[in-house]
Amino acid sequence: MTLGTKAITAAAAFTSNSITHVPRGHPSRHLQHCYSRLGSSRAFTHNSVRPWQPAQAQAPSEQASERPDSSNPALSFPCLDAQEARTANLSARSLSSGPEPSYTTGQHQNWYSGKPLLLDWGGSLPQFNIAFETWGTLNKTKSNAILLHTGLSASSHAHSTTVNPKPGWWEKFVGSGAPLDTDKYFIICTNVIGGCYGSTGPSSIDPADGHPYATRFPILTMEDMVRAQFRLLDNFGIEVLYASVGASMGGMQSLAAGVLFPERVSKVVSISGCARSHPYSIAMRHTQRQVLMMDPNWSRGYYYNSIPPHAGMKLAREIATVTYRSGPEWEQRFGRRRADPNRPPALCPDFLIETYLDHAGEKFCLEYDANSLLYVSKAMDLFDLGKAHQQQMAQARLQNLSRMSSGVPDARQDNTCNLTLPDKPYEEQANVTIAEAFSEPIAEMSNRPPEDLVAGLSPLRHQPTLVMGVASDNLFPVWQQREIAETLRASGNRSVTYVELGEDTSLFGHDTFLLDLKHIGGSLSRFLG
């Protein structure tokens, strides 16, 4: 029996021993309701929510005896063998202790809030925890605090500590004499809510029933994450931040912090971020989510105490890695070289760039919770600091607060199946702002930022702001950072510093903020003073 056959057999054996408890809110509790709303022609079968049962594989020797000799030998697939072996190992481990890995990155501090957190899109967290770490010393006036926001999958461990000496994700940017100088500033970094590195997220226990939230976790926004962070600042007694600093998703949060709490943020730094998510970035994150959700082990989010969707996570990370770096860098780094030019080509990773992506996926697939990836990436897609969107969210929050105060159940409970597939394929809708057909040239865009965005960023008109972009960035193209700077200036901000790194300076794409201490760190240091 081959390794792959053993893996499949073990995985199949595990599914027959899966736990049978279905927590309140699990999709299977609503399927019958969905059937009646979708109609019999669109209804799913009940099997759609049963644990995935892979077909039993026959050993190669058995298969060979049942078919004639082939004209050519069959290819081997070590990449699939590795996936099957991981499934087998996880299924064997799950029988005793559960296969979910520990997503923590070492010892960190925790702050618990028993006060409910109302969320923008109607949900709420009755209680929540924030994992955080600090560096430096808070001065007597509590005026030297810097809130450092993270990227999508980062933990609070931005820099090594005495209790966790592992290098942090911004190790060289934080410390004595570093851009975030711990001799001068008190640095606070949190794991965002929705994450899996200690803060409350989908893998956390729902206090209502003692089971993981899974996909009963409410939809989040960047603003929800920032409000939770400011609850932590309240606990420290920090009324005004010296600066709000972030890159990538953190750059979005940094802007959101200044817009939500302009009286509590003295300076804003946004590196490789945006003021609103744009179609290309949304499309790339959507693709990652779709790949992950199509992994049968995802099980609509209820994989805790089962086999996590490691294959979907691996592929999602490979897609993400393509967006994090740049083509010119890979041309120089990998070219068209193959891992072993002396061997025949293979369908598994063969070129050096393929092995690089494969390694990135392998490394990540059990380091981060799949549901957290879905929720946090969706929050990035929903980000929009335009005035109209802010007003829409403010109105929704008032309605939700009124509903919660009066004890009226969440209206979403009556709309379990409100996002159904359309009866016919999607057709482009008429739009008053886009009159041309797709075959016609696109009209020249105005150089002036949209008035809606100018109004939305107006709360930042008095805050000195540093905006940095990288020309080789594909995920957050540099025009999005230019848009931030130009919009802030149009809103009346006379203290905007804009820095753009050309391809002659950095070819590292979006990941430049993690790697370029000289240019990213130098500009940050000069701005903070």
N, C-alpha and C positions, 0 to 999 in steps of 0.2 A: 504493500500500500504506500503510495507516494505521500510526501508532506502535505500537498494540496488536498489529497483525498482524506487524510487524517483530519485536516483542519475543517473541512466541510462536514465530516461526520461528527466532530466534536461540537461544531456550531449548531448542527441540527439536533444533537442530543440535548444541548442547553435549552433550546427553545421549547422543548417538551417539558422542561422543568421550570419554565418562567413563572414568576409570581402572578397570582390571579387577581390581587386586589386592584381595583380601578378607582383612583381617587375622584372625588367630586370635581367636575369640570373636565374630565378626560373626554376626548372626542367621541368615544364609543357610547357615552351616555346621551349624546345628542344626535346620533346617526338616524334613529327612527324619525326624529323630528325633521332632520334634514331631508330624508326621503320624501316626505309628504310635501315639502316645499319645493324640492327640485323637480318632482314628477317622476313617474315610473321610468320614463325613457332616459332620464338623466341620473337615476339613482345608482349609487355604488352598491356592490354586494357586501354582505356582512364580513366577508373574508378580508375586506380592505383594512380592517383594524386588527386582524389576528397577527401574532408574531410571525415574522418571516421564516419560512421553512425551506431552505435550499434543497434542491434535488440531490439524491444520493449519487455520487460520482463513482464510476467504475474505474478500477485500476487500469493503467495503460496496457498491461498484459492481457486483461480480459477484452479490452476494446480491440487490441490488435488481432486477436483470434477470430473476431467476428467480421472483419472486413479484409478485402484483398490487399496485397502489397501496394503501397503508394508509389507514384512516380518519383516523389521526393520525400525526404524525411521531414517529420513534423518539427516545427519550431518549438523551442523551449521558452517559457515565460517566467523567469525568476522574479520579475516585479509582481506578478500575480501570486506566485508562491509565497512571497513575503507578506502580502495582504492576508492570504489564507492562514498563514502561520500566526499572524497577530490575532486574527479572529479566534483561532484555536486556543491561544494562550489566554486571551481575555475571557473566553467562555469557560475555560477550566478554572480560572481565578474567580469568576463570578459565582461559582457554586458555593464558595465559602465566604468571601469577604466583599464581593461586588467588584466589577472591573473598573469603576470610575477612578481615575488617578487623582492624586492630591494636587490641586492646581495652585496651591500656595507656593511662594518662592522663598520661603524662609520666614523667620519671625518678624512680625510687624505689630503695630499697635492697633487697637480696635476701639471705636466709639459707637456706643449703642444709643439709639433714639427710640423712646417709647411713644413719641408723638407722631401721629399719622402724617404721611407725606402725600398730599394731593398731586396727582400727575396731570399733565396737560391734556392727554387724550381720554380722560375720564376714569382711569383706574386710580388706585391708591395703594400705598404700602402702610399697613396698620402699625408697623414698626420696621426699623431697618438698622443695619450695621454698616459702618464705613471703616475699611482698612486703610491705615495711613502710616507714613513714616516722616520723620522730621530731621533736619540737620541745622546746625548753628544754634544760636541762643536768641530767644525773644527778649527784646530790650524792655526797660521799665515802662515806657510809654506805649509799648506794643505797636510800634509804627514801622518796624523793619521786616514785616512778614511778606513773603512772596509765595503765592499759590501756584504750584507747578502742575499743569494739566497734562494728562497722558494721551498717547495714541490709542487706537482701537483695542489692541490686545496686550497693552502693557500693564504691569502691576504698579504698586506704590513704590517699588524698590528702584528708585532712580539712581541711588548711590549706595555704596557699601556702608554698613554700620557695624558697631561693635558686636551686636547680637546676630547680625547677618552679614558676614564679610564677603559674600558673593558679589562680584562687580554688578552695578546697576545698569539699567538701559541708557542712562545719560551720565555714566561714571565720570568721564573727564570734564563734563560741563558743570558739575557740582562739587564744591569742596573749597578748602582754603586757597585763596588766590585764583580760583576758577571763575568763569563768567557769572555763575550763581555763587558768589563768594560767601562762604559760611562764616568768615570772620566779620562780615558786615550784616548779613541777612539771615533771617530765620526761614528756612525753606520747608514748605509743607507739600507733600504729594500724596494723593489718594488713589485708590482703586475705585473707578466709577461704579455707581449703582448699576446693576445689570451685568456687571463683570463677574469673575469667578475667582478672584484672588483675595478673598476675604470680605468683600462688600456684598451686600444683599443682591442676589441675582436669581435667575431661573433655577439654579441648582440648590438654592437655599430652601429651608423648610418653611412652608406656609403655616403660620401659627393657627390657622383655622382648623386644620386637620392633621398636622404633624407629618405631612408628606411633601416632597419637593414641589415647588411651584410648577416646574416644567413649563409648558406653554400656556399655563394659566397665569403666568407672570404678565403684568400689564405692559402695553406698549409704552416706550420711553421716548423722551426728547433730550437734546443737549441741555436745554434749560432745566429739565427735571434733575439732571445730574449736577448742574451748577447749584441749584437750590439746596440739594442735599449737602454739597460741600460747604455752603455758607452756614448751614446749621452747625457744622463742625467748627467753623470759625467763631461762631457765637459761643460755642463751648469754651474756646480758648480766650474769649473776651477780646477778640480782635475786631475792632470796629471798622478800620480802614486798612486795606492792603497797600503795601508799598508798590507792588506790581502783581499783575496776573499774566502768567507766562505759559505758552503752550505751542506745540508744533503738530501739524497734521490735524487729527481730530481735536487735539489739545488747543490748536490755534483757533478752531471753531468755538470751543468752550471759553477760551480767553476773551474773545469778542463778546460772547453771550454774557459772561460775567460783568463786563463793563456796561452792556446795554441794560441788563436786569438791575444792577446795583451800581449805578454811576457814582453815587455819593460814597461808595465803599471801596472804590478802585482808583488808585492814584495814577498808575501807568498800565498800559496794555501792550503785550507783545504777542503777535500772531505770526508764526513761521509756517510757510507752506500750507496755509489753510484757505478758507473761503468764507464769505459772508452768507452764502446760500449754496446748497448742493446743486450741481449742474448735471445734465443728462448723461454725459459720458461716465462720470464717477458713479452715478446711480446705477447705470447699466452694468458696470463691472462688479459692483457689490451685489446687485440682483443675481448675476450669473453665479457668483460664489454661493449665495444662499440656495439657489435652485439645485446646484450640484450637491450640496450638503443635504437638502431635504429629500432628494431622490435616493439617498442611501437608505435601503430598507431598514437598517439598524437605527435610523433616526426615530422611526416609530412615532411620528407626529410630536416628537419632543419628549416622549415617555420612555426613555432608554435608561434612566437611572436604575441601578441594580440589575442591569442587563448589559448587553454589548454596546458600547458607544459607537457612533457612526464614524469610525476612524477613517474609512475609505473616502467618504464624502469630505471630511475635514482635510484630508491630505490633498485632494484635488482642489478644494477651495483655496487652500494656502498656495498651491502652485499658481493658480490664476492670480491671486493677490500679488505674489512675488513678481509676476510679469509687470504689474503696474507700479511696483515700488522702485524698480531700477530703469535704466535707459538702454536703448538699442546700441548707441555708440559705445557705451561702457562694455557691453557684452561683446561687441565686435572686437574690441581690443583685448578683452579678457579671455574669450573663448574662440572667437572666429568660427570656422567650420570644422574644428578639430573633433575627432571622435575619441571616446574614452580609450579604446583599444583598436587602433587601425589595422592590427594584424588579424582581427577576427572578422567574420562576415557580418554585415549589418543585421540588426535585430529590431523587433517591434517594441521591445522594452527600451528604457533609456539607453541611448547609444552615443549621441553627440554629447560633448561636455556640457553644453547648455541644458540638455535634457537631464543629465545626472545631477546638475546643480539644482534644478527645480525639484527633482525627485527627492533629493536630500532635504531641501527646505520643507517639503510636504511631510516627509517622514519625521522630521524633528518636531514639527508643530502639532501633528494630528492628535496627540494625547496630552498636550501641554495646556490646552485651552478648552473650555466647555463649549460644545457645539451650539447650545441654545443661547449662550452669551454672545457668540459670534453673530447669530441671527438678530438678536434684539439690539445690540450696540450698533451694528452696521445699519440697521433700519433707522435708528435714531439719527445717524449721520445723513441718511437720505432725506429725512423729514426736516432737516435744518434749513431755516430761511429767516433771516433777520429783516426782511422787508416789512414795512409798516402794516400792510394789509394782513399779512400772516400773523403778526404779533397781535393785532386787534382781534382776529378770529380766535386765537388761542386764549386771549384774556377773557373774551365773552364765554368761551366754552368752560373755562375754569370757574367763572362766577356761577354758571348754571350747575356745574358739578358740585361746587361747594354748597349751593342751596339744596341740591338733591341729597347730599350726604348729611347736611344738618337736619333735614326733615325726615331722614330715615327711609327715603324712597329707594328701592333696589336699583342697581345699575341697569340702565336701559340696554346695555350691550347684551345682557343675558337673554333678551328677546330677539337678538339679531345674530344668533350663532351661525347661521348660514347666509348672511347677507352678502358675502363676497363669493358669488358663484360664477362658474364659467358662463360666458355669453352664449346665447343660442346660435349666433353666427360669428364668424371671425371678426376681429376688431377692424373697424374702418376709420380712417382719419376723419376727425370731426372738424367742422367749419370753425375757423378762428378769425376774428375780426382783425387781428394783428398780423396774420400770415395769409395774404390773399393769393400769393403766387403758387403755382403748381410746383411739385418737386423737380420737374424738368426745367423750370425757369431759374435764372440766376437770382441769388438772394440779394435783396436790396441792401445797400450799404448801411451799416449800423451807426447810430449816433455815438459820438465820442463822449458825450456827457453820460454819467451814470444814471440809471433809472431813478426817477423821482421817488418811487416807492422805497427804494433802498436807501436813498439819501435821508428820507424821513425816518426810516428804521434805525439808522446808525447815528441819528442826531444826538442821542443821549451821550455819545462819546466825543462831542465837539470840544470839550474842555480837557480831555485826558491826553497827555503826550502818548503817542502810539508808534511802536516800531512794527513795520510790516516787512517781511522778507519772503522772497520767492526765488525759485531755481529754474532756469530756462530748460533744463533737461528733464523736468518733472512732468510725467505723463498723467499721473492720477489727479493732481491739483495743478493744472497748467498755469504758467506764470501770469497769464492775463487775469486770472482770478485774484491774485494778490494785488495786481495793478488796480483792479476794480475796487478792492478794499481801500487802498490808499486814495484813489481819486474820489471815491464816495465820501470818505471822511473829510477830505479837503472841501468838497462841494457842500458838506453839511456845516462848514464853518470852522473846522479844526485846523489851526495854524501850527500845530506841533506834531506833524506826521513825518516820520523818518521812513523812507522807502529804500530798501536794499535789494538788488537783483543780481544773482550770481549767473553769469553767462556760461555757456558750454565750454568756454576756454578756461573757466575756473573750476567747474565741477561737472562731471559726467555721471554722478551717482544717482541722478533722478530724485524721486521723492525721498529716498533714504539719506539724502545729503544732510538733513538736520541731525541725523544720528552719527555722522561720520566726520563732518568738516568742522573741527574745533577752531581752526584758524579764522575762517570767514564767518561762519554762523556764530561761533562762540565770541569772536572778536567784536562783531557788531552788537551782540547782546550785552557784552561787558561795557562797551562805550555808551550804550543807551542808558543802562541802569545807573551809571555814574559811580 
